Amino acid sequence: MRISHIAFDCSDATALARFWAAVMGWDVSPESTAELAVVGGPSRPPEAPPMLFNRVPEEKTAKNRVHIDLETDDLAAETERLLGLGASFIHDKFEFDTRWTTFADPEGNEFCLVQRA
């Protein structure tokens, strides 16, 4: 068993795919549409699953039950970059010798930026 994709429900698959492609430094598939978009391509490390964005009619209404954690060595620089790309800051916490900064993508999906002590 292996992960095929990390999937996101959204209202505009192409727009959200562009955000995540910029975050990850990967590519948006040229076949992507506002209904269905894939982020990966040759710049995606082979061990990382591609990201899939699927348009759904309903809005996000609650906190994600599953989210992505991204690890960085430079929390300040990555925080500034993510905010510049359109992420929203939610909160910071420090536990388990790790600093966790939680953000939301442009459609409100939470994710964390992680820096180990």
DAHU-V957468 format. One line per field, one symbol per residue. phi: phi as a letter, one per 30 degrees, with the letter a starting at -180 (. if undefined). psi: psi as a letter, one per 40 degrees, with the letter a starting at -180 (. if undefined). Layout:
# DAHU-V957468
phi = ???
psi = ???
This chain:
# DAHU-V957468
phi = .bddbccbdacbddddddedddediccdedddbddbbbclidddeedcddccbbdbddddbbdedbbccccbcbeddddddddddjdcdcacabahhbccccbbdecjddacccbdd
psi = hihdihihiidgdddddddddddefaihheeiiedhihhbadehhdehiihhhhhidiiheiiidiihhhiiegddddddddddeeihhdiiihiffhhhhhiiieeehiiihhhi.
